[in-house]
Amino acid sequence: MLTDVTFVHWPYDPSEVAGLLPAGTTPDVHDGAAYVGLVAFRMRSHGEFLETNVRTYTIDRRGRRGVQFLTMEADRLPWVLAARAATLPYRWARMSLTRDGHIVRYESRRRWPGPRGLGSRLTVEVGGPTEGGALDHFLTARWRLHHRIPGLTVAVGLTHERWPLHSADLVELHEDLVAGTGLRAPSGPPVSVLYSPGTAGRLGLPRV
């Protein structure tokens, strides 16, 4: 179960993200632009922990659309170690999530592996429910993960209900996680800020 999810996205030229994608995939674009997202949330799975990830969007040779995670910061070390053993790009971080009415604040600071100290401070004011437009669904309605294991790129199904979306206003954002992936830092304000109270989901089996 993912709860208190905030999505913040910027457009990028597809050529900027292409070099970070696994073999056999290319950037998935909307109106000619690729997108990079900073996504912060609380995860309830065998306990509870916080996560902030940087992600972009992919399409493979079979036309399957997916997500490519560029970094996945989490504050539960055993989870991080297990996920890293599966070659997922998890890092252990010191994190917090607080809520005061409609104001939600997330903080993350990387502990291991380095570079230490990379992180984000994100505050949003949550608005009312929204059906969302075409871009909102392009960014959130993702049903698989593309992932590189030694010698092979696989697609892993992501099963979840459609996200219940709310509008959100950005109150504060300081982050260097995006640039820490090898991308240039975002050059302007995000073009999309969304919030979701959450939904249940699970991963499927890898498929070639």
PyMOL commands that set and color helices and strands:
alter all, ss='L'
color gray80, all
select helices_A, chain A and resi 14-18+77-85+134-140+177-180
alter helices_A, ss='H'
color red, helices_A
select strands_A, chain A and resi 2-12+25-27+34-44+48-60+65-74+90-100+103-112+119-129+144-149+152-160+166-175+192-199+201-207
alter strands_A, ss='S'
color yellow, strands_A
deselect
rebuild
show_as cartoon
